[in-house]
Amino acid sequence: MTLRLKNKVAIITGAGSRGEITGIGQATAILMAKEGAKILLNDIDMPRASETLNQIKKEGGEASIFIGDASKENDCKAMIKECESSYGTIDILFNNVGSIGRGMVTEVEEEAWQKAIDINLKSAVLMSKHTVPVMSKNGGGSIINLSSIDAMRAGGSLNVPYSVAKAGVSHLTKLMSVHHGRQNIRVNCLAPGHVYGAFPNSSELMTEERRELRRKAGPLGTEGTAWDVAWAVIFLASDESKWISGTLIPIDAGLHAASPLSVLDNLNEK
């Protein structure tokens, strides 16, 4: 089979590991490398990024690391410059980095609000700001943003800062797809659901009982993993999706299509 991302160059923010459970950034980096892409792995933590790099190298892939904060403009500019210097161009940008933000609006603290906006939304804006000119100069590219089903409706957690930031990411995707379509830049967004991955499982709220409830809530009745999201990123990064732009795709076992009562029997199943 032809490698789906052969000769492509990608940047993935938040590409490091968070522990034993594979996260979306790490899974995507591994799959992209398997599909032939050269990847600049961004993270703020060298050990985490090194774990992903080691996995890629074990399987014969090509990648390098940039340690920096994607919510800081100077770091974004330096990251894009390093990618161009190392690989010559940028064909794919996966704005994956994210952070939690808890509480109802009456509980929101200003510092936590700003952190959620900066890491989830501002990072996507700044990374795209400095990547789009490179893609435009070199004939186009694919930008994939990571949102959440919590950006589409109220989720199972009280998380106003996170949900609002991710809703901003979803709308940013539509704006960018229109603004940069004539530069042959496609912009799409993924909204993961109840994935069993490093990010949601970092919460102390993730008990085995809650994990099972999340599985039951999806009409498919199966548990998603970071790899399910990563395969969707591969599709949107590849030329297979060359006529797709401005979309928000839920990766959620059909949960977005269900009302609470429609899955009541599923939730009560033994």
C-alpha positions as CSV (number, residue, x, y, z in Angstrom):
1,M,0.0,0.0,0.0
2,T,1.1,3.6,-0.7
3,L,1.9,5.5,2.4
4,R,-0.9,8.0,2.9
5,L,1.4,10.8,4.2
6,K,4.5,10.1,2.2
7,N,6.7,13.2,1.8
8,K,4.4,15.3,4.1
9,V,5.7,17.4,7.0
10,A,3.6,17.8,10.1
11,I,3.6,19.7,13.4
12,I,1.7,18.3,16.3
13,T,1.2,20.3,19.4
14,G,0.9,18.5,22.7
15,A,2.5,15.4,21.2
16,G,4.1,14.0,24.4
17,S,2.8,11.1,26.4
18,R,1.0,11.6,29.7
19,G,1.7,8.2,31.2
20,E,0.8,4.6,30.5
21,I,-2.4,5.4,28.6
22,T,-1.8,6.7,25.1
23,G,-3.1,10.2,24.4
24,I,-4.4,11.6,21.1
25,G,-1.3,13.6,20.3
26,Q,1.0,10.6,20.9
27,A,-1.2,8.2,19.0
28,T,-1.5,10.6,16.0
29,A,2.3,11.2,15.9
30,I,2.9,7.4,15.8
31,L,0.4,6.8,13.0
32,M,1.5,9.8,11.0
33,A,5.1,8.5,11.1
34,K,3.9,5.1,10.0
35,E,2.1,6.7,7.1
36,G,5.4,8.4,6.0
37,A,5.2,11.9,7.5
38,K,8.1,13.7,9.0
39,I,7.0,15.2,12.3
40,L,8.0,18.1,14.6
41,L,6.7,17.0,18.0
42,N,5.8,19.9,20.3
43,D,5.4,19.7,24.0
44,I,6.4,21.6,27.1
45,D,7.9,18.5,28.7
46,M,11.0,16.9,27.3
47,P,10.5,13.4,28.9
48,R,6.9,13.2,27.5
49,A,8.0,14.3,24.1
50,S,11.0,11.9,24.2
51,E,8.7,9.0,24.9
52,T,6.7,9.7,21.7
53,L,9.9,10.2,19.7
54,N,11.3,6.9,21.0
55,Q,8.1,5.1,19.9
56,I,8.4,6.6,16.4
57,K,12.1,5.7,16.0
58,K,11.5,2.1,17.1
59,E,9.3,1.7,14.1
60,G,11.6,3.5,11.7
61,G,9.8,6.8,11.5
62,E,11.3,10.3,11.3
63,A,10.6,13.0,13.9
64,S,12.2,15.6,16.1
65,I,11.3,17.6,19.2
66,F,10.5,21.3,19.9
67,I,10.1,22.1,23.5
68,G,7.9,25.2,23.8
69,D,4.6,26.7,24.8
70,A,2.1,26.8,21.9
71,S,0.1,29.5,23.7
72,K,3.1,31.9,23.5
73,E,3.6,33.7,20.2
74,N,7.4,33.7,20.3
75,D,7.4,30.0,20.8
76,C,5.0,29.5,17.9
77,K,7.2,31.5,15.6
78,A,10.3,29.7,16.6
79,M,8.5,26.3,16.2
80,I,7.5,27.1,12.6
81,K,10.9,28.4,11.8
82,E,12.6,25.2,13.1
83,C,10.2,23.0,11.2
84,E,11.0,24.9,7.9
85,S,14.7,24.7,8.7
86,S,14.6,21.0,9.4
87,Y,12.1,19.8,6.8
88,G,11.7,22.6,4.3
89,T,7.9,23.1,4.6
90,I,4.8,22.4,6.6
91,D,2.0,20.4,5.1
92,I,0.0,19.5,8.2
93,L,-0.7,21.2,11.4
94,F,-2.6,19.4,14.2
95,N,-3.6,21.8,16.9
96,N,-4.0,19.1,19.6
97,V,-2.7,20.7,22.8
98,G,-5.4,21.2,25.4
99,S,-6.1,21.8,29.1
100,I,-9.0,21.3,31.5
101,G,-11.1,24.1,32.9
102,R,-13.7,23.3,35.5
103,G,-16.7,24.9,37.2
104,M,-20.0,26.5,36.4
105,V,-20.0,30.2,35.4
106,T,-20.6,31.1,39.1
107,E,-17.5,29.2,40.1
108,V,-15.1,30.4,37.4
109,E,-11.8,31.9,38.6
110,E,-10.2,34.4,36.3
111,E,-6.8,32.6,36.2
112,A,-8.3,29.2,35.4
113,W,-10.5,30.8,32.7
114,Q,-7.6,32.5,31.1
115,K,-5.5,29.3,31.2
116,A,-8.3,27.3,29.5
117,I,-8.7,30.0,26.7
118,D,-4.9,30.3,26.2
119,I,-4.1,26.6,26.0
120,N,-7.1,25.4,24.1
121,L,-8.0,28.3,21.8
122,K,-5.2,30.9,21.7
123,S,-2.7,28.1,20.9
124,A,-4.7,27.1,17.8
125,V,-4.9,30.8,16.7
126,L,-1.2,31.5,17.1
127,M,0.0,28.3,15.6
128,S,-2.3,28.8,12.6
129,K,-1.3,32.4,12.3
130,H,2.3,31.5,11.7
131,T,1.7,28.3,9.8
132,V,-0.7,29.6,7.2
133,P,1.9,31.8,5.4
134,V,4.2,28.8,5.1
135,M,1.5,26.6,3.7
136,S,0.3,29.3,1.3
137,K,3.8,29.9,0.0
138,N,4.3,26.1,-0.6
139,G,1.0,25.3,-2.3
140,G,-1.4,24.6,0.6
141,G,-1.9,22.2,3.4
142,S,-4.3,20.7,6.0
143,I,-5.0,22.1,9.5
144,I,-6.8,19.9,11.9
145,N,-8.1,21.4,15.2
146,L,-9.2,19.4,18.2
147,S,-12.4,20.4,19.8
148,S,-14.7,18.2,22.0
149,I,-18.3,17.1,22.2
150,D,-18.5,19.3,25.2
151,A,-18.2,22.2,22.8
152,M,-21.5,21.1,21.1
153,R,-23.7,20.8,24.2
154,A,-23.3,20.5,28.0
155,G,-21.3,17.5,28.9
156,G,-21.0,15.3,32.0
157,S,-18.7,17.6,33.8
158,L,-19.2,21.2,35.0
159,N,-16.5,22.7,32.8
160,V,-17.5,26.2,31.4
161,P,-13.9,27.4,30.7
162,Y,-13.0,24.2,28.8
163,S,-16.3,23.9,26.9
164,V,-16.3,27.6,25.8
165,A,-12.7,27.4,24.7
166,K,-13.4,24.3,22.6
167,A,-16.5,25.9,21.1
168,G,-14.2,28.7,20.1
169,V,-11.9,26.2,18.4
170,S,-14.9,24.8,16.5
171,H,-16.0,28.2,15.2
172,L,-12.4,29.2,14.4
173,T,-12.3,26.2,12.1
174,K,-15.2,27.5,10.0
175,L,-13.7,31.0,9.8
176,M,-10.3,29.7,8.8
177,S,-11.7,27.3,6.2
178,V,-13.4,30.3,4.5
179,H,-10.6,32.8,4.9
180,H,-7.8,30.5,3.6
181,G,-9.6,28.2,1.1
182,R,-8.2,30.1,-1.9
183,Q,-4.7,29.4,-0.6
184,N,-5.5,25.7,-0.9
185,I,-5.5,25.3,2.9
186,R,-8.1,23.0,4.3
187,V,-9.2,23.4,7.9
188,N,-11.3,20.8,9.8
189,C,-12.1,20.0,13.3
190,L,-12.6,16.8,15.4
191,A,-14.8,16.5,18.4
192,P,-13.8,13.5,20.5
193,G,-16.4,12.0,22.8
194,H,-16.0,9.6,25.7
195,V,-12.5,8.5,24.8
196,Y,-10.5,6.4,27.2
197,G,-7.2,8.3,26.8
198,A,-4.6,10.1,28.8
199,F,-6.3,13.5,29.0
200,P,-9.8,12.5,30.4
201,N,-8.2,9.8,32.6
202,S,-6.0,12.3,34.3
203,S,-9.0,13.4,36.3
204,E,-9.7,11.9,39.7
205,L,-13.4,11.8,38.6
206,M,-12.6,8.9,36.3
207,T,-13.7,5.9,38.3
208,E,-14.4,2.5,36.8
209,E,-18.1,3.1,37.3
210,R,-18.0,6.4,35.4
211,R,-15.9,4.9,32.7
212,E,-18.5,2.1,32.2
213,L,-21.3,4.7,32.1
214,R,-19.5,6.7,29.4
215,R,-19.2,3.5,27.3
216,K,-22.9,2.7,27.7
217,A,-24.0,6.3,26.7
218,G,-22.7,5.9,23.2
219,P,-25.2,4.2,20.8
220,L,-22.4,1.9,19.6
221,G,-21.8,0.7,23.1
222,T,-18.1,0.5,22.7
223,E,-15.3,2.5,24.3
224,G,-13.2,4.8,22.1
225,T,-9.5,5.3,22.4
226,A,-7.0,7.9,21.3
227,W,-6.3,5.7,18.3
228,D,-9.9,6.1,17.0
229,V,-9.3,9.9,17.0
230,A,-5.8,9.6,15.5
231,W,-7.1,7.6,12.5
232,A,-9.6,10.4,11.8
233,V,-6.7,12.9,11.9
234,I,-4.8,10.8,9.4
235,F,-7.8,10.9,7.0
236,L,-8.1,14.7,7.3
237,A,-4.3,15.2,6.9
238,S,-4.2,13.0,3.7
239,D,-5.2,13.7,0.1
240,E,-8.1,11.4,0.6
241,S,-10.0,14.3,2.2
242,K,-8.8,16.9,-0.4
243,W,-12.3,18.2,-1.0
244,I,-13.3,18.4,2.7
245,S,-13.0,21.7,4.6
246,G,-14.8,23.6,7.3
247,T,-16.2,20.4,8.9
248,L,-16.7,19.4,12.6
249,I,-16.6,15.7,12.9
250,P,-17.7,14.0,16.2
251,I,-15.7,10.9,17.1
252,D,-18.1,9.7,19.8
253,A,-19.8,6.3,19.0
254,G,-22.9,8.3,17.8
255,L,-23.4,10.1,21.1
256,H,-24.1,13.5,19.5
257,A,-27.1,12.0,17.7
258,A,-28.8,10.8,20.9
259,S,-31.0,12.4,23.5
260,P,-30.9,11.3,27.1
261,L,-34.1,9.3,26.8
262,S,-33.0,7.6,23.6
263,V,-30.1,5.9,25.4
264,L,-31.9,5.3,28.7
265,D,-32.2,1.5,28.1
266,N,-28.5,1.4,27.2
267,L,-27.5,3.1,30.5
268,N,-29.6,0.7,32.5
269,E,-28.2,-2.5,30.8
270,K,-26.4,-4.9,33.0
